[in-house]
């Protein structure tokens, strides 16, 4: 690489914060694009982190509420419910920039491409549990996060791959965007729905016969939807993988629901239910969990 790439992070929650911290710690010029409230705190306190594959410290990236100078790479990590507002903050992205969407769920990709007018690659990040503590510290005990990346129309993704790998994130590439989106969604959807509805970690779910049965049914249903969408997904492999997760693992959706916030409920669980119903694929368990979570939010006034 002839020069150190400049990197923009749109959405500085747990995942965006982790990538921003890792990139800044490795010497990249990082610009975080975020809300006024978050920008004020980051400008004042910096971005503290405690990340297993990186260490512990505080970085001070450039922080803006509206992008004025385009980075070489823009990583979109904002959650789907906040996407419309976030995209208004990056209207000045250059057509030569490379953007990578790491959003969960379906239906957002065309919106991002329409707004950014630059090359947009589809990616997901997995083998990673990260969260932001009340004092703003980004925390992750995961040691081998992996980005699964689909390149846009065969465009070279060498710079993006080199960036992720240089900050300690493995990259696996796929030619098919549907595969990338649904490989993660087929795991995350059931896991998020069950951990949020049960208020249990994955280890506790697997020790509970009733909840383990719900998880397995949700995995089967979501895999059927993914296969119909054209993704190469194996329900049995997904079940086996979840049996190997750290027993304390939970999900950001479970943490959001515990705070009486909807988070990505619609974009993760709702999108699976909607896709299944659209194509007459049975999704009874996922529909039941979705309705249960919606009801819990209504009862708390969220």
N, C-alpha and C positions, 0 to 999 in steps of 0.2 A: 504494500500500500504506500503510495508516494507521500501521502499526508495523513495526519490524524483526522478522521472524520468528525464532523460536528453532529451532535445527536440531540433531537428534541423528544421529550416525553410528554404526551398529552394524557393527563390523568395521573395524579401522583398519589394513588392509594397504596395498597400493600404491594401489588405487582409492579406498578409504575415506579414506586419508591425504591423497590429492590433493584430494578434495572438501572434507575438513575444513580443510586448509590454505588453499584458495582462499576458502572461506566465512569463516573467521576473519580472513583478510587483508582481506576486504571489509567487515568490521565486524559480521558476524553473531555472535550468542551461540551458540557451538558446544559441544555436549557429546559426547564420544567415549565409547562404551560398549564395553568390551573386557575381555580377560582380566586376571587379577591381575598377571601378569608384564609384559604390555604396558603396563598402566596405571601400574605403578611406573616404567617407563622414561620414559613420556610425561610423568608428573608431575615427574620429575627433570630431564629434558633438553628438554622441549618437543617440538614437531613441526617438525623442520627440513625444508626443501624446496628443490628446484632444478627449477623447472617453467617450460617455455618461454613459455607464455602468461601466466604470473603473475610470474615473477622468482625471486629467491632470498631466503631469510630463514628465520626461525623463528617459529612462533606457539605460543601456550600456551592451548589450549582447555581447558574444564572436562573432567576425566577421571573416570569412574566405572566400577565393575565391575557395578553394578546400578542401573538407572534408577529414580529416586525422584520426579522432577519431569518431567512429560511435555513434550516439545518440540511445536512446531506441526507440524514436518515431521520424519519419521524416514526416513533413507536406509539401506537394508539392503544392505551390500556384503560381508558375511561370505561366505566360500566355502562351497559346499554341504555338504562333509563336517563343518563346524563349526556348521551351522545350528541343530540341536536345542539344543545348549548355549547358543548365543547368544540364542535366543528366550527362554530362561529369565531372561535379564538384563533384559528389557524388559516384564515382566508388568504393570507399572504404567503402560503407555501409555494415554493418554486416548482414549475413543471418538471425540472430536472431532478427533484428530490425523489427519494425512495421511501415510501411509507409501508409500514407493516402493521396490520390489524391483528391484535391479540384478543379481541372480544370473544366472549363466550356466546353461544347461541347462533341463531340463523336470522336472516332478514336484514342485517345491518350493512352488508358489504357494498351493495349498490349505492346506498346513501353515502358511505365514506368515499367511494370513487367519484360520485357526482360532485361532492363538496371539495375534494382535494385537487382534482384535475392533474394528478401525477401518477406515477406507477405505484400501485397498491398491491402488496403481496398479502396472502392470507396465512396467518399462523396461529398456533395455540401453544400455550406453555403448560407443561405438566411435570410430574414427579416433583411437585413443589407445593408446600403449604406455607403461606406467608400471611402475616397480619400486621396491623398497625396498632400499637399500644396507645392508651389514652394520652400519654405524653408525646406521641408522635414518632416514637421509635419503631422502625420497620424491623420485624423479627421473622426469622426463618431458620428452622433446624434442618432443612433439606440440603443435601450435599451434592446432588446431581440433577439440577433442573434441566429440562429438555424442551427446546422449541421445535415443534413440527411445522415445517414451512412449505408452502406451495408457491412456486414462482408464477408470476402473471404472464400468460401468453408466452412461456418459454424464455422470458427475460432472464439475463444473468443475475443471480443473487449472491455472487461471490463476496461483495462488500458487506452485505447484511450478514451472511454466514460468518465471515471473518470477525465482524463486530461482536456477535453473540459469543462465539467461541473464545474470543480474547478476554471477555469478562467472566468466563467460567460457566457458560451455559452451552450445553451440547445442542447440536442442530441435526435433525433428520429431515431430509427433503422428500417431497412427494410431488408427482406431476399433476395430481388431481385435487382441486380445492374442496370438493365434496368429501373426499377421504379425510382431509385435515380437519374440517369442521366436525364431521360426525364421529371420527375416531375418539375425539375428546368428549363430545357431547354424549356419546353412548356410555361413557364411564361416569362423567360428571353429573349428568341428569339424574340417574338413579341414586347415586351417592348423595347428592345435594338434597334431593327430595326426602330421602329416608333419614338422613342425619338431622335435617331441619324439623321434620314432622315428629320424630321420636325424641329429639333433644338428647341424643346419644352419640358417642364417638363410634367410629367404624368397629372398634373392638367390642364395644358394648352391644352394638347391633348384631354382630355375628354370634354373640353369646346368648342372644334372645331368640328363641325359635320362631316366634311370630314375626318379629321384625326382620330376621334373616330371610324368612320366606317372602316377605314383601320386597326386600331388596332383590332377591333372585328373580321374582316375577317382573319387577321394574326393569331389571337388566335385560331379560328376554324380550319384553315389549319394546324397549328402546332400540335394541339391536335389530328387531324386525323393521322398525321405522327407518333406521339407518340403511339397512340393506335395500329397502325400497327406494331410498334416495340415491342409491348408486355407490354407497361406501362399502369398503371391504372391512366388515366388522364381524367379530366372532364372540357370541354371547358367553360361551364357555370360557374363552380366554379372559374376558372381562371379569367373570366371577372369580377365576383363579387369581387374577391380578389383585383384586380387592381383598382376597384372603391374606395377601402378603403386605398390605399397607400397615404402617405403624398403628398399633391399636388405639392410640390417643388421637389419631387424625380425625378432623372434622372438616367442615367447609365454610366458605365465606357466607354462603346463603344461610347456613345454620346460625352463624354469628349474627347476621342481619335480622333474621326472624326473632332471635332471642332478644334483640333490641327493639322489636316491634316495627321493623323496617322491611319493606318488600324486597329491596335489593334487586337481584337478578331473577326473581321468581318467574316472571313472565318470559324473559328471554331464554331461560334455561328449561325449567319444567313446563311452562306454558307452551313454548315452541314445539316441544316433543308431543304434547297432547294435541295441539292444533294440527301438526303434520300427520299424526296417526289418524285423527278423525277425518281429515281431508281425504285420505286415501282408504278409509274404511279398514284400517289396521287396528285390531283390538289393543287398547291401552288402558284397560280398566284400573289397574293398580296405580299407574301414573296419574290418571284422572282423579282417583280417590285421594291421593296424596296432595295433588294440586288444590283440590277443593278444600281439603282439611287446612292447608296452609293459608288459603285465601280467607277462610272463616276465622282463623286465629287472628289474622290481621284486622278483620272487621270488628271483632270483639274488643280489640284494644284501641280501635279508632284510627288505625294507620291507613 
